[in-house]
Amino acid sequence: MADFGERRPLLDATTKSEPETQDVFTDALIDSTAKIHYGRDREEYAKWIQRESPSLARDYISKLNKYLWGKKANTPEELRKIVESIPPTSSGNPDRKAYLAIRSYINFLVATGRIRKSEAIDFKAVIPNIKTKARPESAKVISAEDIREIIKDVKGSTPEVIHARKLYLKLLAFTGLRADEVRELMNQFDPRVIDDTFKAFGLPEEWKEKIAVYDMERVKLPHRKHQTKRGYIAVFPAELVEDLKRFKASGYKLRKDNTYKRTMLKNPTRHKDLALFRKWFQNFMNDNVMSTVSNPPADAWHLVEFLQGRAPKNVGGRNYRWNVQNAARIYYYMVDKLKEELGILEL
């Protein structure tokens, strides 16, 4: 293993601007034949990971900048020494994300023909494979009361920030969508899309009095690959449309880093994981859909999965248009029960 003391790149992990090569590397380093040499490969790796795993690119580049910059390895034993030098996280646990970033870089080396698959297997063998423990079913439970307490605990530097964060949490609960989908729905919200969606799918105009249906295929998810499973429509109470207009007019933008639990809440450790909102929605809809919806399909649970983007467009063997119409119909009949159970519209 060699450490050449290369200068770290002075740029954000998103790599929106790249360093001038000659300012960062010497010719000898650029021409390095070492199998593991992130300093040589960084610019090409950054483009590769942003294309292959956009949602992970920022974190992985940051970890590699921190732990592989200025280091080279030709053998698994040399890589082992680098890996063993990575300190634990602030909580005292092994830095799983750093290990995953190095594995990703090795995948890049294989994909670009720099090393063989057999060599990659040997290199990966020295990287700890830290698996996350499956959450017990009892730990996946969150109640409507828990959700209300989370929203009440929101903090912010201005009234508009507080409003934005509460609206984000309300939409998580009412739509059952993923966090990045809700963030981008809010950031890119255009009320005209609701009208377009009703017309495109032939939804009854009178439903607009109770629900909004938003075509999520009109929402760009910059950190997700196009093929990635995603929500097709967002359905939520009509009352939230005015809140979305207010948010859009404020000019405030939601990002991953300003919607963490620790960022948004006064007492984050007291509350459950925000990802559980999605599970709560699924459970509540499945528990109540058959008794609440008039003439529900026998496989209504398929449509609940469709609402959350958990299922393909043609789930149940039916066409996309039918699924949108009937998923929206289910929500129309369920929305009053949802609002009553959650009790968060006025918070």
C-alpha distance (Angstrom), angle and dihedral (degrees) to the residues before:
residue distance angle dihedral
M1 . . .
A2 3.77 . .
D3 3.78 130.3 .
F4 3.79 113.3 -159.7
G5 3.78 97.0 178.9
E6 3.78 93.7 -121.6
R7 3.73 115.1 -172.5
R8 3.83 113.2 -104.1
P9 3.81 116.7 -114.8
L10 3.78 113.2 -96.2
L11 3.77 97.5 -140.4
D12 3.74 142.6 93.6
A13 3.80 117.5 -87.3
T14 3.80 90.2 -112.1
T15 3.84 86.4 69.0
K16 3.76 93.6 -140.9
S17 3.79 86.4 153.9
E18 3.76 122.2 31.8
P19 3.82 125.1 -146.3
E20 3.76 119.0 -110.3
T21 3.79 104.4 -97.0
Q22 3.77 96.1 -136.6
D23 3.81 91.1 51.0
V24 3.79 92.5 56.5
F25 3.80 108.4 31.9
T26 3.75 136.6 42.3
D27 3.80 117.3 -133.8
A28 3.79 89.5 -108.0
L29 3.78 91.9 56.8
I30 3.79 93.6 46.8
D31 3.82 89.7 52.6
S32 3.79 93.4 46.9
T33 3.78 114.2 141.7
A34 3.80 93.7 -161.2
K35 3.78 112.3 131.5
I36 3.82 93.7 -135.6
H37 3.80 109.8 41.6
Y38 3.77 114.1 136.5
G39 3.81 92.9 175.4
R40 3.79 89.0 63.7
D41 3.79 95.3 43.6
R42 3.77 102.8 35.7
E43 3.81 100.4 106.5
E44 3.79 93.7 47.0
Y45 3.81 92.2 43.1
A46 3.82 90.7 51.6
K47 3.80 90.9 56.0
W48 3.81 91.3 44.9
I49 3.81 96.5 50.4
Q50 3.80 92.7 44.7
R51 3.79 87.5 55.2
E52 3.81 97.7 41.7
S53 3.82 101.9 36.6
P54 3.81 110.0 9.6
S55 3.81 94.5 171.9
L56 3.82 91.7 56.2
A57 3.81 99.2 39.3
R58 3.81 98.5 92.4
D59 3.80 94.8 48.9
Y60 3.80 95.4 43.0
I61 3.80 94.7 47.8
S62 3.79 90.1 48.5
K63 3.82 92.1 51.6
L64 3.80 93.4 46.7
N65 3.81 91.7 47.3
K66 3.79 87.5 53.6
Y67 3.79 102.2 43.5
L68 3.82 109.2 20.4
W69 3.78 101.4 36.6
G70 3.81 110.4 115.1
K71 3.81 93.9 10.2
K72 3.80 132.6 108.7
A73 3.78 134.6 -174.0
N74 3.78 133.4 -173.1
T75 3.79 98.4 178.0
P76 3.80 136.6 40.2
E77 3.80 88.9 -112.9
E78 3.80 91.1 57.6
L79 3.79 90.2 48.7
R80 3.81 89.8 48.6
K81 3.83 89.7 60.4
I82 3.80 90.5 52.8
V83 3.79 92.3 48.1
E84 3.80 93.0 47.8
S85 3.81 89.8 54.5
I86 3.82 92.0 61.7
P87 3.82 107.4 106.5
P88 3.81 123.4 -134.3
T89 3.79 120.4 -98.2
S90 3.80 122.1 -94.0
S91 3.81 88.3 -91.3
G92 3.79 90.3 57.6
N93 3.80 95.8 -109.6
P94 3.82 126.1 125.6
D95 3.80 111.6 -87.7
R96 3.80 96.8 -106.2
K97 3.80 93.4 175.5
A98 3.81 91.7 55.0
Y99 3.80 90.1 52.6
L100 3.81 90.9 48.3
A101 3.81 89.9 49.8
I102 3.81 91.5 54.5
R103 3.81 90.3 48.1
S104 3.79 88.3 51.2
Y105 3.80 90.9 51.6
I106 3.82 89.6 51.5
N107 3.82 89.1 51.6
F108 3.80 87.3 53.4
L109 3.81 90.6 52.1
V110 3.82 89.7 54.1
A111 3.81 93.6 44.1
T112 3.80 91.4 52.7
G113 3.80 95.1 44.3
R114 3.79 96.5 -112.7
I115 3.79 93.3 124.1
R116 3.80 135.1 13.9
K117 3.79 124.1 -108.3
S118 3.79 90.0 -113.4
E119 3.81 89.6 55.9
A120 3.81 90.7 48.4
I121 3.81 90.3 55.1
D122 3.81 90.0 53.8
F123 3.80 93.1 47.4
K124 3.80 93.3 46.9
A125 3.80 90.2 51.1
V126 3.83 90.1 72.7
I127 3.82 93.9 51.1
P128 3.82 113.2 89.0
N129 3.78 112.4 -115.9
I130 3.80 100.7 -141.1
K131 3.78 108.6 -172.2
T132 3.76 120.9 -162.4
K133 3.76 114.2 -121.2
A134 3.77 115.0 -110.7
R135 3.77 109.6 -109.0
P136 3.83 111.6 -114.3
E137 3.79 112.7 -114.1
S138 3.82 89.7 -115.8
A139 3.80 89.4 57.8
K140 3.82 91.4 55.8
V141 3.78 92.3 66.0
I142 3.78 120.0 109.5
S143 3.79 123.8 166.5
A144 3.78 132.0 -146.2
E145 3.79 86.9 -110.5
D146 3.82 90.0 55.6
I147 3.81 89.2 52.2
R148 3.80 91.8 50.1
E149 3.81 91.6 50.5
I150 3.80 91.0 50.3
I151 3.80 92.1 52.7
K152 3.80 91.5 47.0
D153 3.81 89.4 53.8
V154 3.81 95.3 57.7
K155 3.79 116.7 128.6
G156 3.80 132.5 -169.1
S157 3.77 143.5 164.0
T158 3.82 93.5 -116.4
P159 3.81 137.2 20.5
E160 3.81 89.3 -107.0
V161 3.80 92.8 54.7
I162 3.81 90.4 49.4
H163 3.79 90.3 48.4
A164 3.82 91.5 49.0
R165 3.79 93.7 50.2
K166 3.79 93.7 47.0
L167 3.79 90.4 48.6
Y168 3.81 90.0 50.4
L169 3.80 90.9 53.7
K170 3.80 92.6 45.3
L171 3.80 91.0 52.6
L172 3.80 91.1 48.2
A173 3.79 88.6 55.8
F174 3.81 98.1 41.1
T175 3.82 98.3 43.4
G176 3.80 103.2 33.1
L177 3.81 88.0 -143.2
R178 3.80 127.6 142.0
A179 3.80 120.6 -86.0
D180 3.81 96.2 -110.1
E181 3.80 91.0 48.7
V182 3.81 91.9 53.8
R183 3.81 92.5 45.7
E184 3.79 92.7 52.4
L185 3.81 93.2 42.1
M186 3.80 86.8 58.0
N187 3.81 96.1 42.2
Q188 3.81 93.6 48.0
F189 3.80 98.8 33.5
D190 3.79 115.9 150.0
P191 3.82 116.4 173.7
R192 3.80 90.3 -149.9
V193 3.80 89.1 69.5
I194 3.81 89.3 66.4
D195 3.81 90.6 57.5
D196 3.80 90.7 44.8
T197 3.81 91.3 50.6
F198 3.81 93.7 51.4
K199 3.80 90.6 50.1
A200 3.80 96.3 43.1
F201 3.79 94.1 52.4
G202 3.80 98.3 34.3
L203 3.81 95.0 -118.0
P204 3.83 116.9 170.9
E205 3.81 110.9 -96.2
E206 3.81 91.1 -138.4
W207 3.81 89.3 66.5
K208 3.82 87.8 71.5
E209 3.79 88.2 76.7
K210 3.80 89.1 69.0
I211 3.79 109.8 19.1
A212 3.80 142.5 29.9
V213 3.82 118.7 -145.4
Y214 3.81 115.6 -161.9
D215 3.80 124.4 -169.6
M216 3.82 102.8 -127.0
E217 3.78 91.5 -166.2
R218 3.81 84.3 74.9
V219 3.82 89.1 60.9
K220 3.79 118.1 85.8
L221 3.79 116.3 -141.1
P222 3.82 102.5 -158.8
H223 3.80 95.7 -170.3
R224 3.80 96.9 47.9
K225 3.79 130.0 77.6
H226 3.80 114.3 -115.9
Q227 3.80 91.9 -117.7
T228 3.81 93.6 52.5
K229 3.80 116.2 116.1
R230 3.81 108.4 -99.0
G231 3.76 144.1 158.8
Y232 3.80 118.1 -78.0
I233 3.79 100.0 -162.9
A234 3.77 134.8 14.3
V235 3.80 114.3 -144.7
F236 3.79 120.9 -173.0
P237 3.81 141.0 149.1
A238 3.81 114.2 -65.0
E239 3.81 89.5 -125.9
L240 3.80 90.3 72.9
V241 3.82 93.8 61.8
E242 3.81 91.8 80.9
D243 3.79 89.9 47.7
L244 3.79 89.4 53.2
K245 3.81 91.0 50.6
R246 3.80 89.8 50.8
F247 3.80 90.8 49.4
K248 3.80 92.3 49.1
A249 3.81 91.4 49.5
S250 3.83 91.5 51.5
G251 3.79 92.7 66.9
Y252 3.81 91.3 -136.3
K253 3.81 115.2 139.9
L254 3.77 127.4 -151.7
R255 3.78 118.8 -136.0
K256 3.76 134.0 175.0
D257 3.80 91.6 -104.0
N258 3.80 95.5 52.2
T259 3.80 94.5 47.7
Y260 3.79 99.1 55.5
K261 3.79 114.1 122.7
R262 3.81 90.3 -119.3
T263 3.82 90.0 53.0
M264 3.80 99.2 46.0
L265 3.81 104.0 38.5
K266 3.79 133.0 68.1
N267 3.80 92.5 -144.2
P268 3.81 105.9 23.3
T269 3.81 96.5 165.9
R270 3.80 91.2 60.8
H271 3.78 93.4 61.3
K272 3.78 137.0 71.4
D273 3.79 126.8 -110.3
L274 3.81 113.4 -70.5
A275 3.82 89.3 -137.8
L276 3.81 86.8 72.4
F277 3.83 90.4 71.7
R278 3.81 86.3 77.3
K279 3.79 91.7 52.2
W280 3.81 91.5 47.1
F281 3.81 90.9 54.2
Q282 3.79 92.2 50.0
N283 3.80 93.8 48.3
F284 3.81 94.7 45.1
M285 3.79 93.7 48.9
N286 3.79 93.4 46.7
D287 3.80 92.6 47.0
N288 3.80 94.0 51.4
V289 3.79 109.6 25.3
M290 3.80 98.1 89.2
S291 3.82 94.0 49.4
T292 3.82 96.8 41.1
V293 3.80 107.5 38.5
S294 3.79 119.1 78.1
N295 3.83 110.5 -118.3
P296 3.82 95.2 -12.4
P297 3.81 120.0 -163.8
A298 3.79 112.5 -100.8
D299 3.81 89.3 -118.3
A300 3.80 95.5 46.0
W301 3.80 89.2 142.1
H302 3.82 87.1 69.7
L303 3.79 88.5 60.5
V304 3.80 91.7 48.9
E305 3.81 87.0 55.4
F306 3.81 88.5 47.7
L307 3.82 90.6 53.0
Q308 3.80 89.2 55.9
G309 3.79 96.5 44.0
R310 3.80 91.1 -113.3
A311 3.80 93.6 122.4
P312 3.82 136.2 52.1
K313 3.79 122.0 -96.4
N314 3.78 92.2 -102.9
V315 3.80 96.3 46.2
G316 3.80 112.0 159.1
G317 3.80 90.9 24.2
R318 3.80 90.9 -79.6
N319 3.78 129.0 123.0
Y320 3.79 123.6 -96.8
R321 3.80 95.7 -109.0
W322 3.82 91.7 54.1
N323 3.79 91.2 49.3
V324 3.81 92.9 50.7
Q325 3.80 92.0 48.3
N326 3.79 94.6 48.8
A327 3.80 96.4 39.9
A328 3.82 88.0 53.8
R329 3.82 89.6 46.3
I330 3.80 91.2 53.5
Y331 3.80 90.4 50.1
Y332 3.81 91.5 47.8
Y333 3.80 90.1 58.7
M334 3.81 93.2 40.9
V335 3.81 100.8 45.5
D336 3.81 97.6 86.9
K337 3.78 91.2 50.4
L338 3.82 90.0 47.6
K339 3.80 92.2 51.1
E340 3.79 92.0 47.4
E341 3.80 93.8 48.6
L342 3.79 96.2 45.4
G343 3.80 99.2 38.4
I344 3.80 92.5 -168.0
L345 3.81 106.4 119.0
E346 3.79 93.1 94.9
L347 3.80 97.1 42.3
